[in-house]
Amino acid sequence: MQTLRIFLRVAFLFLGACSEGKKVSVKEVVFDSAVSDIQWLGTDQKTVMVQTTKGRLYRSVNGGDAWKDISDQLKGRDGTQVVVDHLVKSPAETSTMMVAGTKHDHYITDDGGATFRRIRQKASIHTFLFHKTRPKWALMSAWTDACEAKKNAIKKSGDDDADIGPCSHMLYLTKDLGKTFTLVTSYVVQFSWGEVSQQQQDRLYFTHFRNKKGDQPKLYMWSEHVDFAYSDDYGKNINRLVTNGNKFLISNGFVFVAKLKETKSQTVNLMCSNDGGKNFRQVQLPQDLDEKSYTVLDTSEGAVMIHVHHASTEAPYNVGNVYISDAQGVRYTLSLPNNVRSSHGECEFDKVLSLEGVYVANFKDVPRADGDGKKEGISSKKADALKDAEDLEAQASSGTEVDKRRTPKAKAKDESIVRTVISFDKGGVWSYLKPPTVDSRGAKIDCPPDRCWLHLHGITNFQNYAPFYSTENAVGIIMGTGNVGPYLRFEPDQTNTFLSRDGGLTWSESHKGAFIYEFGDHGGLVVMADDVRKTKQVVFSWNEGQSWYDFELSDIPLEVDNIVTEPSATSTKFLLYGTRGDTGVMYHLDFEALGQSLCKGVWAADSVSSDYETWMPSDGKGTEKCMLGRQVSYTRRKQTSECFNGEKFERPTSRKNCACTEENFECEMGFTRKVGSVECKFADDGSIPVPDQCTSSDYFNVVGHRKVIGDSCEGGWQPQKVAVPCPANSRMSRGAMSVLGTISVVAAIMGAVTFLSRSEKFKGVFANYGFDAYGDVKYATIGARTPETGLDSCGTRFDADFIDNDQDDFDDDAPQLMAYTGGGGDDRDRDRDRDRSRRDVPRGVDTASAAVPRLSKPPGKSSAASDGDELDLL
């Protein structure tokens, strides 16, 4: 038994800011290394498991108040200590968890870590996936032993051993929590259980290589040898659904498959099914651009929001377009172009979890010159590829994934113009965040009114700053780090922490500097700590940011990695962890010690005696406070009430439908709108079906709006058809054909006359016709009194020397001089010199070629994470 390496210190810290002597309970524990993962187990979420970066396992049965090192319970077959690689929690049974070792020893617990049983599988686990409803079922994948053996052989001798069998990825099924396993299939790329809503929870979906011989290649590029298939009898019969289907995602009744389109260009098409895989249809995007990869952003509200990486060879780079689907998930319209993304497919696009239809996103604005020469920010449907349609101005991270924000890095200014926008109608209309007027110290924020917005950092920069954040039970509360100004800044001295308590409509500056934050007590508690510098201080608010209090954790500062609470965010207990040197440090913060009473009067909200009020989210554009076609009233604690909601608090809500307005509709395919505008303008991108009777000079009528999926408005404004021009390549109308025919006939006659007039046989007819009656008329000789030279007839020339010197050239190609006016020679010389000066200006040739970004690998790179090959990323 290894000596327990935990040092416990309890301190009750008095808050100088509180006149009544209220106090927060603080307990410190020191781990062997930094925290790598945290999992909450049990129905009451009181059992907490912590994995450290050195592979040790710690357990708490009271929410983190006290800890025990249980690493000694995990012994390998040879008696050595097991190094924990990753943890996987069962969604069907909250007390069941799999502990994967770094080598060939893996364990299962079904009692929250009190006891462990070794899994009877010697292979190194690549992915372990619990069944969604059956507690004892799970899928497990592993690479064959030949893979590691060949790798070692290559390292030693530079050649592999063909006698040890092929290297391939195997898929197994267990129905008894790892006591026995059966082989499902081999040469697997990705796999998943079916959708519960489609009654397919026992179905196995997977992608696999068609040829099951030799070593399995890793899917670094989209492959023509991989298919998407399923099995209802655990591998006995395999049914192919999509040929060349490489990666897939199953979410909320939708099945998405990325199907290879062309191997050489590495482009793909997205296929979608909303009937359990019976029928797949290709997703219809409103523009014909290459599709390199997809990120499914959200499917939670009946529609699909996807981010498509088009890999444009023109700036801006590291962006993609966000599209919104119809109810079937097939026809998509552009919502937001140039959405910021990372090379791994993480997108700065996030849903406000406590509200319906509210999203926050970052996009790269592209300055362009309009007709008046001004530069304005665009959010165009083809902002990064099609210049003629530039008229339009976040992937949520897992709740159990630890954000690793290490030592602050020196950051220079980012030259790209990144801006933050918010939508209150599920991506139909986007607008900038309203900035606060004063900072956290009460000073007025100096900012030009026409270029003054709030911008927040997203997930792609989480190593440096905390991204915008919300939880389901903290209604209307959003926090983020960023700055006020025309665009997002990346310097630490320009980055501050902001909070909104009305769903993103208005914002206030909570604190100077970048902080990491967490919500508790249904949003009644907000706890923060410095995220950039070493600190020994914690800041908190119990009134949604109206006032802030601070206290010290210890005399020795630490680097804070994160602040977390149990997944429902209803507790008043928090875990703050970080590092102090090479050791991991965790603090248990108990705010119940403040002695606040429970709030009263939840069913008498808005009354004087009640601690609660009713609040209706709004986009700020109307007096009815309607969002997604309905008024939703939430009951929340008054900002001035000094009390706690309590973990058992249930929030009353009420709903009422509103009359429709133009804001309840999004643009149809072929139409776009600017940030802050509801007008849908024709984009002329070829995505609208053209009627057969359409002619090049004609118009046809289409509806430019469609109702936002999930919007429940009734009556009111309804979209009307608008006239759009037929494409230029459409067939000609009868009138145009008649005019063209007439012109052709006239041209033919004129051509025939010209030909005959030049013929020796008919030349005399055309030359003498009409002159027979004038045979006796006498004509004088034309030019009888001619000037001596051609120059004399034009007046004096001052460049005679030039002409004489080039006489041969002049004679060879003598131009015909015609004087339409009686202007003097000075005017002609002036015009000649002006023309010469124009000819002398060198013509520039733009030879700079745009940089071509590298093709990103298909998502699904081998990972030890519990979600396998990044199941949420296509």
ZALO-632382 format. One record per residue (C-alpha): residue in three letters; x, y, z. Coordinates in pm, whole numbers, plus 32768, in hexadecimal, padded with zeros to 4 digits. Layout:
alaXYZ;...
END
This chain:
met800080008000;gln809881427F92;thr809A825A808D;leu7F71833E805F;arg7FEE84817FC8;ile7EDE85698037;phe7F0A8690811E;leu7DCC872081AC;arg7DA7887A8233;val7C65891782AC;ala7C3E8A8D82C9;phe7B118B618315;leu7B478CAF8270;phe7A908DE182E5;leu7A1A8ECE81D8;gly7A8090318228;ala798790AE8127;cys7862902081ED;ser780990E68321;glu77508FC383C3;gly78898EEA83D7;lys78118DE882DD;lys790F8CE48279;val795D8BE98166;ser79E78A9181BC;val7B278A4480FD;lys7BD988F180FB;glu7D1988AC8041;val7D9E87617FBD;val7EE787237F08;phe7EFD86177DF8;asp803185757D61;ser8006863C7C1D;ala7F1187197B62;val7DA586B27B3E;ser7D5D860E79EF;asp7BEE85AA7A0B;ile7AC985C17AFF;gln799384E17B03;trp785F84FA7BE3;leu77BD83AC7C37;gly767D83387CE2;thr751C83BA7CD3;asp756A84CA7DD1;gln76AF852E7D1D;lys776B85247E68;thr787384287DFB;val798E84CF7D3E;met7AAE84237C88;val7BEA84E17C29;gln7CF6846A7B38;thr7E4785187B3A;thr7F3B85487A1D;lys802184407AB1;gly7F0A833E7AA4;arg7EA183287C11;leu7D3583127C81;tyr7C9383C77DA9;arg7B3583A47E36;ser7A4D84797F0B;val78F9840D7F8F;asn788E85648010;gly78A886427EE1;gly7A1B86897F03;asp7A2486E18073;ala7B1285BF80C0;trp7BE884EA7FD7;lys7C8583917FCD;asp7D8F83097EE4;ile7CFF81C27E58;ser7E10817F7D58;asp7E8480507E20;gln7D3B7FA17DD5;leu7DA27F907C68;lys7EB47E8B7C42;gly7F2B7DF67AFD;arg7F437C827AB3;asp80B27C937B0E;gly80687D457C56;thr80E57E997BE6;gln80297FDF7C12;val7F33802C7AF7;val7F6181807A55;val7E09820C7A05;asp7DE2827F789E;his7C7882F7789B;leu7B2382D67942;val79D58285789D;lys788982B47955;ser774D81F278FB;pro761D82C17893;ala753281A678F7;glu75B681787A5A;thr765C82A17B04;ser772281C57BF6;thr77C680FA7ADF;met791281657A51;met7A2C80C87987;val7B95811279E1;ala7C8480D578BE;gly7DF380987904;thr7F0F81067826;lys7F6C7F9E77D3;his7E907E6777E1;asp7DE47E847935;his7C8A7F1E7948;tyr7B857F287A5D;ile7A0F7F507A8E;thr79577FD67BBE;asp77DD7FCC7BE8;asp77D2805E7D49;gly787081B37D17;gly79D681447D46;ala79AA80867E8C;thr7A1E7F477DE0;phe7ABD7EF47C90;arg7AC07DC07BB2;arg7BBE7D7E7A9F;ile7B367D72793A;arg7B847C2B788D;gln7C227CC97760;lys7D997CD47735;ala7D9F7DC2760C;ser7DE57F31763A;ile7C927FDF7634;his7C6F80E87529;thr7B0181447563;phe7A0280CC7663;leu7897812B7629;phe778480D57723;his7624808776AE;lys753281A976D6;thr742580E67793;arg74B67F8E77EC;pro75A37FB37917;lys766B7E7578D3;trp769A7E9D775A;ala77C07F4876B5;leu78877F557571;met7A017F48757B;ser7B007F767467;ala7C6F7F16746D;trp7D907EFD737B;thr7E207DA17352;asp7F687D4373FA;ala800A7D3A72A3;cys7FF57EB67292;glu80D67EEB73BD;ala81B77DC7735E;lys81EF7E527201;lys822D7FAA728C;asn83397F217375;ala83CF7E4E725D;ile83EE7F7E717D;lys849880407291;lys85957F2C72CC;ser85E27EA87170;gly853B7F997083;asp84557E896FFC;asp83127DE87072;asp82CA7C7A70AC;ala81CB7BEC6FBB;asp81977AB0708C;ile80EA7B5471B4;gly7FA57B9E70FB;pro7F037CDD707D;cys7EDD7E1C7143;ser7D6B7E747155;his7C687F20722F;met7B777E2372CD;leu7A197E637358;tyr79967D94747D;leu784E7D80753F;thr781D7D2E76AF;lys76CD7CF47758;asp77577CB478B5;leu78367DDF78FE;gly79727D4C7871;lys79617BE678F1;thr79417B62778D;phe796C7BFB7634;thr78F67B9574D7;leu798F7C147393;val78A37CEC72C4;thr79827D43719A;ser7AE17DB07140;tyr7B8C7EC87080;val7AA87FC17131;val7AD3813A7116;gln79B981C371ED;phe788C813072A5;ser775F81907377;trp761D8111740E;gly74D78168735E;glu73E4827B73BC;val72F1823E74DB;ser71E883227441;gln71E48242730A;gln71C4810373DA;gln731D809D7360;gln73DB80A874A5;asp745E7F44746E;arg74CB7F7E7306;leu763F7F9E72BB;tyr76A880A771BF;phe780E80AC7144;thr78F581047026;his79F180006FB5;phe7AE57FAE6E9F;arg7A4F7EDF6D89;asn7B897E116D53;lys7BD97D4E6E8F;lys7D347CD76E34;gly7E8C7D4E6E97;asp7EDA7E6E6F7E;gln7DC27F676FB3;pro7E2280C46F42;lys7DD581E2702B;leu7CD482D76FA8;tyr7DB184076F80;met7CF784666E40;trp7B9A84286DBE;ser7B9F82CB6D26;glu7ADF82206C0E;his7B0C80D16CBC;val7A35811D6DEE;asp78BC80E46E0A;phe77AF813C6F08;ala76E9800C6F80;tyr76177F81709E;ser75C87E377145;asp74977DD37210;asp75237C7F7274;tyr76787CF072F3;gly77427CA171BF;lys769E7B677135;asn76057C32701A;ile769A7D7D6FAD;asn75CA7E676ED6;arg76737F7A6E0F;leu75BC80C76E16;val76A581C46D6F;thr77BE81616C85;asn78F882316CC4;gly786082AD6E0A;asn799382FA6EDF;lys791683A5701C;phe77BF83C670BC;leu76FE846271DA;ile75B583FD727E;ser7500850F733D;asn73978557739D;gly72FE84797290;phe73EB84E37178;val74F5840770D9;phe760884C87023;val770D84236F45;ala783684CA6E9E;lys785084216D4A;leu798684416C72;lys793E85086B38;glu7A9485126A91;thr7BD484726B09;lys7CC9855C6A5C;ser7C2D869E6ADB;gln7BCE85FE6C2B;thr7A6D868B6C1C;val794185ED6CC3;asn77C786006CBE;leu76F285F76DF7;met75D884F76DF4;cys74B6850D6EEA;ser73A384246F5F;asn728A84797051;asp71DD8325703D;gly72D9824770E9;gly73B8820E6FBC;lys72A9818D6ED1;asn72DF82A76DDB;phe740A838C6DAE;arg740084D16CED;gln751F85B46C95;val751F86F76D57;gln74CE88206C77;leu75A5894E6CC2;pro75538AA16C27;gln769C8ABA6B6B;asp777E89E26A9A;leu78BF89DF6B66;asp79A988C36BBC;glu7950881A6D02;lys7A83879F6DBE;ser79F2874A6F13;tyr78C487816FF2;thr788087CF715D;val771D879471D8;leu76E388B472C7;asp75888872734F;thr745A87927312;ser73A087D37458;glu727C88A373DC;gly71F587E872AF;ala72E2887D71B0;val744D8839715A;met755B89407173;ile769D88D970C7;his77EC897B7088;val787B892B6F30;his79EC89586EF0;his7A0F89B96D82;ala7B8D89E26D8F;ser7B8F8B1F6CBF;thr7CDC8B826C26;glu7C8A8CEE6C6C;ala7C8A8DA96DB7;pro7C028D8A6EBA;tyr7C918C3B6F23;asn7C2C8B547041;val7ABD8BA1700C;gly79888AEF6F8E;asn781B8B3E6F4D;val76FF8AF0703E;tyr75C38A696F9B;ile74678A207029;ser738E89066FA6;asp722088CF6F6F;ala716087D47045;gln71E586B06F76;gly7350871D6F9B;val738287266E1F;arg735088876D97;tyr743989856E39;thr744A8AFC6E34;leu75728BCE6E99;ser75658C586FF9;leu76C18CE1703C;pro77F18CE66F55;asn795E8CE46FBF;asn791B8C407110;val7A688C1671C3;arg7AE78AB071DC;ser7C2189FB724A;ser7CE78902717D;his7C4487ED724C;gly7AE2885671F1;glu7A8A890D7334;cys79A98A3272DF;glu796D8B75739B;phe77F88B3D739D;asp77388AED74DA;lys75D48ACD7551;val75598B897683;leu74EA8A4E7737;ser73EC8AF4781B;leu73208B937702;glu727C8B2075C0;gly73078B997474;val74208C7674FE;tyr757D8C43746D;val76C88CFC748C;ala77D28CE5737E;asn79118D8472FD;phe79548DCF7190;lys7A6F8E6C70CB;asp79FB8FAA7029;val7A838FF76ED0;pro7AA4916A6E7E;arg7A3391C26D20;ala79F693016C5E;asp788F93536C06;gly7816942C6AEA;asp7877956B6B9E;gly79D494F36BE6;lys798D94BD6D57;lys79FF93866E09;glu790292C26ECB;gly78FB91736F79;ile7848906A6EB2;ser77A08F266F0F;ser77638EA16DB7;lys76DF8D586D48;lys78158D396C72;ala78F58E126D46;asp7A248D376D13;ala79E98CC46BAD;leu78E08D826AE7;lys79148EFA6AE1;asp77CB8F556A3B;ala76F38EE76B60;glu77A18F926C82;asp767890186D44;leu76648F626E90;glu77228F9F6FCE;ala77F28B1D73C7;gln78A189037405;ala784488FA756B;ser794888517641;ser78EF87237718;gly78858761787C;thr7984866778FA;glu7AA786D87824;val7BAD879878E6;asp7C1488E57853;lys7D8D88F27862;arg7DF28A5B7879;arg7F5B8A5778E2;thr805B8B697913;pro7FF18CAB7862;lys80988CDA7714;ala810A8E247681;lys800F8E7C7574;ala80368F7B7461;lys7F1B903073B8;asp7E528F5A72CE;glu7E2A900A7183;ser7CE98F567123;ile7BA890107171;val7AE48F247251;arg79918F9972D0;thr788B8F0273B4;val771B8EEE7356;ile75E28E6673FA;ser749F8DD8736F;phe73578DCB742F;asp729B8D077323;lys73708BD472E0;gly745A8C7671E6;gly73528D2D711C;val73D48E8A7172;trp75298EDF7205;ser7588901D72BD;tyr76B8909F7379;leu76CC908F74F4;lys766C91D375A0;pro779492557668;pro777D92CF77D0;thr7790944877FC;val786D943D7933;asp797C934C79A2;ser799392857AE5;arg7A2793B37B97;gly790F949E7B30;ala79D8955C7A2D;lys793795B078E1;ile79A894D777BE;asp7A3095B276A7;cys79C99517755E;pro794B95A4740E;pro77D395627401;asp77D794E5729C;arg78F793F072DA;cys78B4938A7441;trp784F92267493;leu78A991147589;his797B8FF27509;leu79C08EAD75C3;his7AC18D99759A;gly7A4B8C437522;ile7AB48ADA7546;thr7BD38AE7744C;asn7C988BC7753A;phe7C408B10767C;gln7DB08AD276CE;asn7DCC8C467715;tyr7C728CC47772;ala7B2E8C2B77EF;pro7A298C1476D8;phe78C58C9976ED;tyr78088BBB77DD;ser76A98B647853;thr75FB8A48790D;glu749C89BE78F3;asn742D8A127A55;ala74BE8B747A64;val73A88C16799B;gly74158D4478D1;ile75778D53795B;ile769D8D587867;met78088DA678AF;gly79348DDF77D2;thr7A878E8577B3;gly7ACD8F8B76AD;asn7ACB9101766D;val79FB922775FC;gly7A5692BD74AB;pro7A3892897334;tyr7AC89126733E;leu7B54901A7425;arg7CA7905C74C4;phe7D9A8F507538;glu7E839012761F;pro7E628FBD7794;asp7E52912C77F5;gln7D27915D770E;thr7C63902C7785;asn7B619046789C;thr7A458F6E7925;phe78D78FB778D0;leu77828F397942;ser761E8F4578BD;arg74F08EEF7992;asp73EA8F227880;gly74548E1F7780;gly75558EF676CB;leu7480902A768F;thr754E910A7775;trp76A490DA7813;ser7770915B7936;glu78E391487981;ser791290657AAE;his7A87908A7AE6;lys7BC191127A47;gly7C948FFE79B0;ala7C468EA07932;phe7BA08DB97A2F;ile7B248C537A31;tyr79C08C2C7AB3;glu78AE8B3C7B1F;phe773E8B557B83;gly76918AAE7CA9;asp75458ABC7D65;his747E8ACF7C1D;gly75448C077BBE;gly75288CA47D17;leu76A08C807D50;val77B68CE67C62;val791C8C8B7CC4;met7A538D097C0D;ala7BCE8CFE7C23;asp7CE88D9A7B5B;asp7D298CCA7A24;val7E6C8D6E79AC;arg7F478DB37ADB;lys7F958CEF7C14;thr7E9A8D427D21;lys7E308CF17E82;gln7CE38DA77E6A;val7B808D407E0F;val7A6F8E347DA6;phe78FC8DE57DC3;ser77A58E847DA2;trp765B8E0F7E34;asn758A8F177D7D;glu75DB8ED07C0F;gly76F68FC77BF6;gln765E90F17CA6;ser776D90E17DAE;trp78A8900F7DD6;tyr79658F8B7F04;asp7ABE8EF07F1B;phe7B848E1B800C;glu7CD78D718012;leu7D068BFA7FE7;ser7E5D8BE58088;asp7FA08CA080B7;ile80418BEF7F8E;pro7FBC8C457E32;leu7F688B417D2A;glu7F1D8B337BB9;val7DA78AF57B98;asp7D3F89FC7A8C;asn7BC989F87AC4;ile7AA28A1F7BB0;val799189157BA0;thr785C88A57C59;glu777C87767C35;pro76E187547AD7;ser758A87E67B2A;ala7624892C7BB1;thr752C89337CD0;ser762389087DED;thr76CC8A157EBE;lys780B89467ECF;phe792389747DD1;leu7A6F88D27D7C;leu7B8B89B97D15;tyr7CC4890B7C98;gly7E1189667C01;thr7F8589347C32;arg809089AD7D1D;gly81D789487C82;asp81C487D97C18;thr80AE877D7D0A;gly7F3987947CDC;val7E6C88627DD1;met7CF488577E08;tyr7C1A892E7EE8;his7ABE88D17F5F;leu79F18A117F84;asp78B089F78052;phe77D68B2E803E;glu76CB8A9D811F;ala77A98B14823A;leu773B8C7681E2;gly75FE8C2782A1;gln750D8CA7819B;ser73A58C3481C9;leu72D78B8D80B8;cys720F8C767FDA;lys70968C8B800E;gly6F618CE67F45;val6FA98C317DFF;trp6E358C1D7DAD;ala6DFA8D8A7E06;ala6F058E197D24;asp6F118F947CF7;ser6E658FD17E44;val6F12909F7F4E;ser6F2E8F78803C;ser6FBE8E8B7F37;asp712F8E577EF2;tyr70DA8E0A7D86;glu707C8EC77C4B;thr6FFE8E667AF3;trp70E08EA779CA;met709B8E897855;pro71C18E6D7763;ser71C58F6E764C;asp72908FCE751D;gly7251913C756C;lys719B91847425;gly70349185749A;thr6F5B91CB75C7;glu6EBB907275CF;lys70048FC37626;cys6FC58EA77533;met70D48DB074D0;leu70998C9273DD;gly6F308D0373C5;arg6EDB8CE47534;gln6EF38D937680;val6FA28CBC7781;ser6F928D2C78EA;tyr70958CA679DE;thr70908CC97B57;arg71E18D297BE2;arg726C8DB77D23;lys72688F2F7D43;gln73BF8FC27D1B;thr73AA906D7E6F;ser732E8F3E7F36;glu74358EB48024;cys73DA8D44801B;phe742A8BFE7F68;asn73448B427E7C;gly73AD89EE7F02;glu73F988B17E3F;lys728C88427E36;phe720D89887D9F;glu712689557C73;arg70FE8A817B92;pro6F978AD57B26;thr6F6B8B3B79B8;ser6E458BA578E0;arg6E1E8BCE7766;lys6D3B8C92767B;asn6D4E8CAA74FF;cys6D7C8DFA7451;ala6D168E8B7301;cys6E148E4D71EC;thr6F068F58717A;glu70148F547071;glu710E8EF77181;asn70608DA771AC;phe70D58D447050;glu722D8CF16FCC;cys72A58D166E66;glu72578C026D6F;met735F8B656C95;gly73DC8C6A6BA0;phe73A68D926C8A;thr74868E346D90;arg746F8F436E97;lys756890266F45;val75B9902870B5;gly74B190FB7162;ser73C090ED703A;val728990196FFB;glu727890626E84;cys72C18F316DAF;lys736C8F926C69;phe73908EBE6B32;ala74F08E2C6B25;asp74F38DAE69BB;asp75BE8C7B6A18;gly75068B7C6942;ser74678AC76A69;ile72FC8B1F6A0F;pro724D8A2D6920;val71FB8AE267DC;pro70A88AA46731;asp70B58A0565D8;gln6FFD8B2A6539;cys70FD8C2365C1;thr71A88CF664B4;ser72E48DC664C8;ser72298F1064C7;asp71128EA365AF;tyr70D38E8D6727;phe70398D806801;asn6FA08D97695C;val70228CDB6A8D;val6FFF8CF66C07;gly713D8D806CA4;his70EA8D1D6E0B;arg709B8BE16ECB;lys70258BBF702E;val71328B71712D;ile71198A057198;gly707E89F972F2;asp6FE58B5472D8;ser6E7F8B4E735B;cys6E008CA972F1;glu6C9E8CC2726A;gly6C038DAA7162;gly6CA48EFF7138;trp6DA58F3E7027;gln6DBF8E3B6F15;pro6EC88E336E04;gln6E638E976CA4;lys6EF98E226B5E;val70038F016AC6;ala706A8F21695A;val71C98EA96905;pro726B8EB467AC;cys72908D7866E1;pro73F68D0566B0;ala74B58D9B658B;asn74E58C4264F5;ser736C8BFF64E4;arg72C38BD06396;met725B8D0B62D6;ser70F78D8A62C6;arg702C8D926181;gly70618F07615C;ala71D88EE66188;met71E38DC8608F;ser71168E9A5F95;val72038FC15FB6;leu73318EDF5F96;gly72998E3C5E60;thr72598F8E5DBF;ile73BC8FFD5E04;ser74408EBA5D71;val73748EE85C2F;val73E990505C08;ala75518FE85C45;ala75328ED55B41;ile74A98FC75A3B;met75B990C55A81;gly76C08FB65A6B;ala76398F42591C;val763290A3588F;thr779790E05902;phe780A8F9D585F;leu775F8FEC5713;ser77E29150570E;arg794690CF5721;ser79118FCC560F;glu79A7902054B8;lys78698FA55412;phe777C908954D1;lys786891A9552E;gly77FE927B5404;val769292555458;phe76C492DF55B7;ala77BE93ED554D;asn76F49483542B;tyr75929446549D;gly74D2959154A3;phe75C9966053D5;asp754496155276;ala7466974A5277;tyr7590983052B7;gly766D97D1518D;asp768B993A510C;val76F299D4525A;lys785C9A555266;tyr79289A2453A9;ala7A579AE7541C;thr7B909A2B5480;ile7B9399EE55F5;gly7CD79A6A5693;ala7D429B3F556B;arg7DD49C3C565C;thr7E7E9B575756;pro7F829BBB5855;glu80E89B565814;thr80F99A68593B;gly800999BE5A1F;leu80829A925B3F;asp80209BD35A8E;ser7EB59B685A8D;cys7EBA9B3F5C06;gly7F719C765C6F;thr80CA9C9E5D01;arg81589B775DCA;phe825D9BA05ED5;asp82D89A375ED4;ala83579A315D6C;asp84A699AC5DD4;phe83FF98875E81;ile832D983C5D4D;asp8453985C5C61;asn852697765D2D;asp841296765D2A;gln839896AB5BCE;asp83B095415B6C;asp82D394DB5C8B;phe81E395F35C3E;asp81C1958A5AD2;asp819A941D5B1E;asp8075945A5C00;ala7FFA95B55BB0;pro7EC9960B5C87;gln7DA196BA5BE7;leu7D8598155C7E;met7C2398995CA5;ala7BD199F35D2A;tyr7A6F9A125DAF;thr7AA59B735E36;gly7B789C9A5DDB;gly7C509C8F5F10;gly7DB59D0B5EFA;gly7EEE9C455F12;asp7F289CA3607F;asp7DF99BDD60EE;arg7E639AAE602D;asp7FC39ABE60BD;arg7F359AD7621D;asp7E5B99A761E4;arg7F7A98E7614B;asp805E992E6273;arg7F4C98CA6367;asp7F1C978062B3;arg8092974462B0;ser80A597806426;arg7F96967C6456;arg805395806384;asp819395BF6446;val80F295516591;pro816193EA65D5;arg804B92EF6604;gly806F922A6747;val803C90B5674E;asp7FC890176892;thr80998EDE68B6;ala805E8E986A27;ser7FB58D4A6A5B;ala7ED78D086B85;ala7F598C136C87;val7EAD8AC26C7C;pro7E628A316DD4;arg7EB088CA6E1E;leu7D9587D46E02;ser7D2987796F5E;lys7D20860B6FB2;pro7BCA85706FD6;pro7B5A858D713E;gly7B65844D7205;lys7CD8843C7248;ser7D288328733B;ser7CEC839F7499;ala7CCC830E75EE;ala7B9F83E0763B;ser7A648332769C;asp79A183AF7572;gly7A7582EA7480;asp7AD683817336;glu7A4284D27391;leu78DD845C735E;asp785985BD735B;leu793286217237;leu790985B770CD;
END
